[in-house]
């Protein structure tokens, strides 16, 4: 199987939640978290216009049956979404310096949001979370990866193995916002080639093609909303 092979050739330990020493990018993200947060909150002003992940990726509908998981994509499986990068120029400036970046988005969980236990498809990527807006009742807002529970905290980042069973919950009355990244797992040759081929297959799959078309449709709606907002501001 591909995932066990990739993990056997991994340059980092096979852990559910990785040690910080393996991901220098965590420190860089934490140093700039307030800048990223400012742009995320600007995006959040258009909260109702931000699509639920299930709209962009019907494959995720089983994880979010109520449309409470909103996603503002800047990158998706290696494809950069320029309109959203232009809306968040400072975040984009930071993201484009991250080696092996595959996906980058503001992940928004509405109050009461729960994602059932699930696991990702490839060990070729690792997931990074950076807390941007965390409910005051942070003890009731967390992610479990295998048997480890991690609570999001504003300005703090961590990395985990997406292929491990994980679930999240926001059992609060407030919204949780994080920066979510997928980056290439450090892997030795020849597993690195196999991992790259697998990621290319995902990148050019109908699943990603459909998501990109949905993103463009959302972008057109967003332009109209921004124009109306600007017009109302001028009239006010």
PECOR-V87851 format. One record per residue. N is the residue number from 1. RES is the residue in one letter. OMEGA is omega in whole degrees, -180 to 180 (none if undefined). BURIAL is b if it has 9 or more other C-alpha atoms within 8 Angstrom, else e. Layout:
((N;RES;OMEGA;BURIAL) (N;RES;OMEGA;BURIAL))
This chain:
((1;X;-173;e) (2;X;-174;e) (3;X;176;b) (4;X;179;e) (5;X;179;b) (6;X;-178;b) (7;X;178;b) (8;X;-180;e) (9;X;-179;b) (10;X;176;b) (11;X;178;e) (12;X;-176;e) (13;X;177;e) (14;X;-176;e) (15;X;176;e) (16;X;175;b) (17;X;-173;b) (18;X;174;b) (19;X;-178;e) (20;X;-176;b) (21;X;-178;e) (22;X;-175;e) (23;X;178;e) (24;X;-178;e) (25;X;-179;e) (26;X;-179;b) (27;X;180;e) (28;X;178;e) (29;X;-179;b) (30;X;179;b) (31;X;-176;e) (32;X;-171;e) (33;X;-179;b) (34;X;176;e) (35;X;179;b) (36;X;-180;b) (37;X;-179;b) (38;X;180;e) (39;X;177;b) (40;X;-180;b) (41;X;174;e) (42;X;176;e) (43;X;-176;b) (44;X;176;e) (45;X;177;e) (46;X;-172;e) (47;X;-176;e) (48;X;180;e) (49;X;180;e) (50;X;-174;b) (51;X;169;b) (52;X;-179;b) (53;X;-180;b) (54;X;177;b) (55;X;-178;b) (56;X;-177;b) (57;X;-179;b) (58;X;178;e) (59;X;-179;e) (60;X;-177;b) (61;X;-179;b) (62;X;180;e) (63;X;-177;e) (64;X;-176;b) (65;X;-177;e) (66;X;179;e) (67;X;-178;b) (68;X;180;b) (69;X;-178;b) (70;X;-173;b) (71;X;179;b) (72;X;-173;b) (73;X;168;b) (74;X;172;b) (75;X;174;b) (76;X;-180;b) (77;X;176;b) (78;X;178;b) (79;X;177;e) (80;X;178;e) (81;X;-170;b) (82;X;-179;e) (83;X;-180;e) (84;X;175;b) (85;X;178;b) (86;X;177;e) (87;X;-178;e) (88;X;-171;b) (89;X;-179;e) (90;X;176;b) (91;X;178;b) (92;X;180;b) (93;X;179;e) (94;X;-176;e) (95;X;-174;b) (96;X;177;e) (97;X;-177;e) (98;X;180;e) (99;X;174;e) (100;X;180;e) (101;X;178;b) (102;X;-176;b) (103;X;176;b) (104;X;-180;b) (105;X;166;b) (106;X;-179;b) (107;X;-173;b) (108;X;177;b) (109;X;177;b) (110;X;175;b) (111;X;179;b) (112;X;-178;b) (113;X;174;b) (114;X;174;b) (115;X;-177;b) (116;X;178;e) (117;X;180;e) (118;X;178;e) (119;X;-180;b) (120;X;-172;e) (121;X;-174;e) (122;X;174;e) (123;X;-179;b) (124;X;177;b) (125;X;172;b) (126;X;-178;b) (127;X;177;b) (128;X;174;b) (129;X;173;b) (130;X;-180;b) (131;X;-180;b) (132;X;177;b) (133;X;-175;b) (134;X;179;b) (135;X;177;b) (136;X;178;e) (137;X;-171;e) (138;X;179;b) (139;X;-180;e) (140;X;180;b) (141;X;-170;b) (142;X;172;b) (143;X;173;b) (144;X;176;b) (145;X;-168;b) (146;X;-179;e) (147;X;-180;e) (148;X;178;e) (149;X;179;e) (150;X;176;e) (151;X;176;b) (152;X;174;b) (153;X;-178;b) (154;X;179;b) (155;X;-179;b) (156;X;-177;b) (157;X;176;b) (158;X;-179;b) (159;X;180;b) (160;X;-179;b) (161;X;-176;b) (162;X;-179;b) (163;X;174;b) (164;X;179;b) (165;X;180;b) (166;X;178;b) (167;X;180;b) (168;X;175;b) (169;X;173;b) (170;X;-178;b) (171;X;-180;b) (172;X;178;b) (173;X;-176;e) (174;X;-179;e) (175;X;175;b) (176;X;179;b) (177;X;175;b) (178;X;165;b) (179;X;-179;b) (180;X;-180;b) (181;X;165;b) (182;X;176;b) (183;X;-179;b) (184;X;175;b) (185;X;176;b) (186;X;-174;e) (187;X;179;b) (188;X;174;b) (189;X;6;e) (190;X;-180;e) (191;X;179;b) (192;X;179;b) (193;X;179;e) (194;X;179;b) (195;X;-180;b) (196;X;179;b) (197;X;-180;e) (198;X;180;e) (199;X;177;b) (200;X;179;e) (201;X;177;e) (202;X;-176;b) (203;X;-176;b) (204;X;178;e) (205;X;176;e) (206;X;179;e) (207;X;-179;e) (208;X;178;b) (209;X;178;b) (210;X;-180;b) (211;X;179;b) (212;X;178;b) (213;X;177;e) (214;X;178;b) (215;X;180;b) (216;X;177;e) (217;X;178;e) (218;X;-179;b) (219;X;179;b) (220;X;177;e) (221;X;-178;e) (222;X;178;b) (223;X;179;e) (224;X;179;e) (225;X;180;b) (226;X;179;e) (227;X;179;e) (228;X;180;e) (229;X;179;e) (230;X;179;e) (231;X;180;e) (232;X;177;e) (233;X;179;e) (234;X;179;e) (235;X;-180;e) (236;X;none;e))
